[in-house]
Amino acid sequence: MRVWDAETGALLHTFETPDEQNWTGYAPDGKTFAGAGWNGAIRIWGGALLKTFEGHTGGMNSAGYAPDGKTFWSAGNDGTVLFWDISDI
């Protein structure tokens, strides 16, 4: 997965993932970046991989950060919505 600067076109980061990511996004404070993949795992990076969350039994439909940046949610193809405490990241 690659992240580019929209204004300059410069490559900012390259993140290695074991599967396709169907949702990606930055935290509200811009310090971390998350990806949710088809294998049901959520990965959070801050330059390097900081944490992996697993709990869905299939891929994810959607995911996102709470406005305060302390909680992350994910909606899976397994019909569940999970909430993850990321306040320690």
Secondary structure per residue as TSV (DSSP state, phi and psi in degrees):
chain	resnum	aa	ss	phi	psi
A	1	M	-	360.0	139.2
A	2	R	E	-127.5	147.3
A	3	V	E	-124.0	127.2
A	4	W	E	-114.5	154.6
A	5	D	-	-76.4	121.3
A	6	A	T	-65.6	-28.1
A	7	E	T	-82.9	-42.7
A	8	T	T	-100.5	-19.2
A	9	G	-	79.8	5.1
A	10	A	-	-74.6	139.3
A	11	L	E	-72.5	123.0
A	12	L	E	-96.0	-44.0
A	13	H	E	-148.2	150.4
A	14	T	E	-124.7	125.2
A	15	F	-	-115.8	128.4
A	16	E	-	-84.7	129.9
A	17	T	-	-131.8	143.8
A	18	P	S	-79.2	-6.6
A	19	D	S	-148.8	172.4
A	20	E	-	-69.6	142.6
A	21	Q	E	-101.7	124.0
A	22	N	E	-102.5	-2.0
A	23	W	E	-146.9	135.3
A	24	T	E	-141.8	153.6
A	25	G	E	-179.7	158.1
A	26	Y	E	-88.8	149.9
A	27	A	-	-66.1	158.7
A	28	P	T	-55.2	-32.2
A	29	D	T	-86.1	-4.7
A	30	G	S	75.9	6.2
A	31	K	S	-89.2	-25.0
A	32	T	-	-127.2	162.0
A	33	F	E	-134.4	135.8
A	34	A	E	-122.0	153.2
A	35	G	E	-137.5	139.0
A	36	A	E	-117.6	127.1
A	37	G	E	-111.2	174.6
A	38	W	T	-68.8	-18.0
A	39	N	T	-87.0	1.4
A	40	G	S	90.6	5.1
A	41	A	E	-100.9	145.7
A	42	I	E	-110.3	131.4
A	43	R	E	-121.2	137.0
A	44	I	E	-120.0	127.6
A	45	W	E	-115.4	152.3
A	46	G	S	-140.7	59.8
A	47	G	S	93.8	-54.5
A	48	A	S	-117.4	165.7
A	49	L	E	-65.0	124.2
A	50	L	E	-99.0	-38.7
A	51	K	E	-160.8	147.6
A	52	T	E	-123.4	132.5
A	53	F	E	-114.0	135.4
A	54	E	E	-131.2	139.8
A	55	G	-	-173.5	-23.6
A	56	H	-	-83.7	151.4
A	57	T	S	-96.5	11.0
A	58	G	S	-162.7	-167.3
A	59	G	-	-66.9	176.4
A	60	M	E	-114.6	144.5
A	61	N	E	-86.8	-36.6
A	62	S	E	-161.8	163.4
A	63	A	E	-162.4	167.2
A	64	G	E	179.6	165.8
A	65	Y	E	-92.3	142.4
A	66	A	-	-67.8	154.3
A	67	P	T	-55.6	-30.7
A	68	D	T	-82.0	-7.0
A	69	G	S	76.0	6.1
A	70	K	S	-99.1	-10.7
A	71	T	E	-132.5	142.7
A	72	F	E	-122.5	140.0
A	73	W	E	-122.1	154.3
A	74	S	E	-144.2	139.4
A	75	A	E	-113.8	119.2
A	76	G	E	-101.8	161.4
A	77	N	T	-65.3	-13.8
A	78	D	T	-80.8	3.1
A	79	G	S	86.7	9.3
A	80	T	-	-109.7	152.9
A	81	V	E	-117.6	122.8
A	82	L	E	-113.4	145.7
A	83	F	E	-116.0	133.4
A	84	W	E	-120.2	130.3
A	85	D	E	-79.7	115.2
A	86	I	-	-118.1	20.1
A	87	S	T	-64.3	-20.2
A	88	D	T	-91.9	5.4
A	89	I	-	-95.4	360.0
